[in-house]
Amino acid sequence: MTDSILFIMTKPPYGFEEFFAGARASLAMLASGLIGRSTLLLVGDGTLNAVASQDPSAVKMPSNIEAINDLADFEGEVYCIADDLKSRVGEVQVIDGVKMVSWDKARELVSEHQMITTF
């Protein structure tokens, strides 16, 4: 059995199902006890999922903020590539609990996890 999994999230919020599906899979693995460590890494357009001011009501979609908060409740980790987010929206407030990191830290996260999947 694998002890850790890293979900690399590449898609923007809303209009795509990848983030919601990946975040829920990460949560399910933690909540069920199948895995001891489950981590989301937001890269590229996936970094937009970390923006605190997102409002899914306009598109009638489930909130990605809730998905991140639910994951945090089970001690899941969420990291966001700071440079990727800044290049897309400039300086912006992110969801509480999201850790802003460099690509160097992202490479460390990849090496720390036994399994890696991309959404």
Long-range contacts (C-beta under 8 A, 24 or more apart in sequence): 1-34, 2-35, 2-114, 2-115, 3-35, 3-36, 3-37, 3-114, 4-35, 4-36, 4-37, 4-38, 4-39, 4-112, 4-113, 4-114, 4-115, 5-29, 5-35, 5-37, 5-38, 5-39, 5-113, 5-114, 5-115, 5-116, 5-117, 6-39, 6-40, 6-41, 6-109, 6-110, 6-112, 6-113, 6-115, 6-116, 6-117, 7-38, 7-39, 7-40, 7-41, 7-117, 7-118, 7-119, 8-41, 8-43, 8-46, 8-116, 8-117, 8-118, 8-119, 9-40, 9-41, 9-42, 9-43, 9-46, 9-49, 9-118, 9-119, 10-43, 10-44, 10-45, 10-46, 10-118, 10-119, 11-45, 11-46, 11-119, 12-45, 12-46, 12-48, 12-49, 13-48, 13-49, 13-51, 13-54, 13-56, 13-61, 13-64, 14-54, 14-56, 14-59, 14-61, 14-64, 15-59, 18-119, 19-46, 19-49, 19-64, 19-67, 19-119, 20-61, 20-62, 20-64, 20-67, 21-119, 22-117, 22-119, 23-64, 23-67, 23-68, 23-70, 23-71, 24-67, 26-71, 26-76, 27-67, 27-70, 27-71, 27-74, 27-76, 30-71, 30-74, 30-75, 30-76, 31-74, 37-77, 37-113, 38-71, 38-76, 38-77, 39-76, 39-77, 39-78, 39-79, 39-109, 39-113, 40-68, 40-71, 40-76, 40-77, 40-78, 40-79, 41-79, 41-80, 41-81, 41-106, 41-109, 42-78, 42-79, 42-80, 42-81, 42-84, 42-85, 42-98, 43-81, 43-84, 43-106, 44-81, 44-84, 45-88, 46-119, 47-80, 47-81, 47-84, 47-85, 47-88, 48-85, 48-88, 48-89, 50-78, 50-80, 50-85, 50-94, 50-95, 50-98, 51-85, 51-89, 51-92, 51-93, 51-94, 51-95, 52-92, 52-93, 52-94, 52-95, 52-96, 53-92, 53-93, 65-95, 68-95, 68-97, 68-98, 69-95, 69-96, 69-97, 72-97, 79-105, 79-106, 79-109, 81-106
